[in-house]
């Protein structure tokens, strides 16, 4: 009898947890979809984005479909976008995830390499928006991204073939230049 009661209580607990997980997943997914649409519009300067579940009735095995419409284009699946559009869409999704569930820091390795000047400006604006909750370490060669940084770190090799790390806090450099 005790064993049957324990099994019944465990089954009830599992059902309650399944309901809670499904509710939290749907709530988070809705927030992510909303944020993704806003971030894509911010990064592209218009357009829209949509996330949808491939099998909403089975959350444990569903996939996610991504549809984006950059300004002036028709809605397309992620795979049908150009390389630059796909990269910017992926950044929009990453930024949406960071907005919905912030993490202490995020490393981005040359995600701005394929972006033109206008897109770099919108990219750095989005980084600034998110930097209140997440610290970003951005590896880049893009001057537009570099100019919006708080601090710069670089590695250089001297004549003696020894690597040196150099750093510069831009607010301190501006104070020295102005003073």
N, C-alpha and C positions, 0 to 999 in steps of 0.2 A: 504494500500500500504506500509506504514512504517513497519507494522508488518510482511508482506510478505518479505520485504527486509531484516529485522532483522533475520527472520527464514533462509533465503537463506545464509546470511553471517555467521550465526551460523553453518549451515551445512557445509559450505566451511571450516570454522575454525576447526570443528571436523574432517573432512577428512584430513586436513593438519596436525593436531595433531596426528591422527592415523598413517599417513605416517612417521612422525618424530619419534614417539614412536617405530614403527616397525624397522626403520632404526637404531636407537640407540640400540634397543634390539639385533638385528642381529650383529651389530658391537661389542657390549659387549660380546655376546655369543661366537663369533669367537675368541675374545681375551681370554676369559675364557677357551675355549677348548684348545687353543694353550698353555696357561700357565699350565693348568691341566696336559697335556701330559708331559711338561717339569718337573713339580713338581713330578709327579709320577715316572718318570725316575730317578730324583734326589733321592727320598726317597727309591726306590727299587734298585737303582743301575742298571737300565735298564728297559726293557719292554716298554709298551705304554698304553695310555689311550685315550678314545674317548667319547665325549658327543654327543648325537643326540636328536633332537626334535621328540616327538612321532607324532605330527601333525603340521608340519611346515607351513601349509596353514592357521592355526588358532592359532595365537600367544597368544590369550587371554585364551585359554583353553588347550594348549599343555602341555605335560609332558616332562620330560627329562630322557633319558635312559643313563646309565653309563656302559661302557664296559672297562674292564681293563685286561691287560695281564702282570702279573709279569714275570720276567725273567725265561725262561725255561718252561713256562706254555702256555696253549692255551687261546685265548681271551674268557672272561666270563663276564656275567652280574654281577653286584655288589652282588646280593643275592647268587650267586654260589661260591663266594670266601670264603676262610677260615676266621675265626674270626680275626686273625692278619692281613691278607691281606686286609680285609674289613676296619679295623681300619686305616691302613696305607693309603689306597685309600681315605678314608674320610678325613684324614689329608691333603693329596695331594690336594683334591678339596677345602678344607678350605683355604689352603695356596695360591692356585690359585686365589680364590676370593679376598683374602687380597692383592695379588699382583695387580690384575686388579682394585680393588676399595679399597684402604687402609682405615683403620679406626684408630682412635687415640690409642686405646688399645684393647687387646684381652685376655680373661681369658681362659686358657686351664687346665682342671681338669683331671689329670692322663691319658692323651692321650698316653703317652709313656709306660704305664704299661705292655703291651703285647709285647714290642719291645725287640729284642736281642741287643747285644752290637753294632754290625755293623749298625743296623737300628737306634739305638739311636744316633750314630755319624752323620749319614745323617740327622736325624731329627733336631739335634742341629745346624748343618750347615745351614739348611733351615731356622730355627728360626733366626740365625745371619743375613742371607740374608735379611729377612723381617723386622728386628728390626730397620732399618734406617727409616722406615715409620710408623711402628706400635710398640707400647710398649707391651711386653708380660708379663703376670703374669701367671706363670706355677706352678700348684700344682702337686708335684711329690714326689716319694720316690726313684726315679731312680738316682743312684750315677753319672752316665754319664751325665744326664741332669743337675743335681745340680752343677757338676764341671764346666759347661760351663756358669753358671749364672753370672751376674754382681753383684747381691745382693741376700742375703738369708734372709728370714723371717721365723720364727717358733713360735709356741705356745707351751709352756711347763707349766706343773702344778707342783707347789712346794709342800712341805710337808704340807703347810697350806691350800692346796686345792684351791689356787688362781691361775688363769691362768695369765701367763706373756708372752708378745710378745718380742721376741729377734730378732735382726737384725744384719747383717754383710755385709759390702760392701767388696767384694773380692779384689778389687784393693787396698783399704786401709789396709786390712789384709796382703796382699803380701808386701806392703811397710814397714809395721811394722816388719814382719818376716825377710825381707832383711836388715833392718836398724838396 
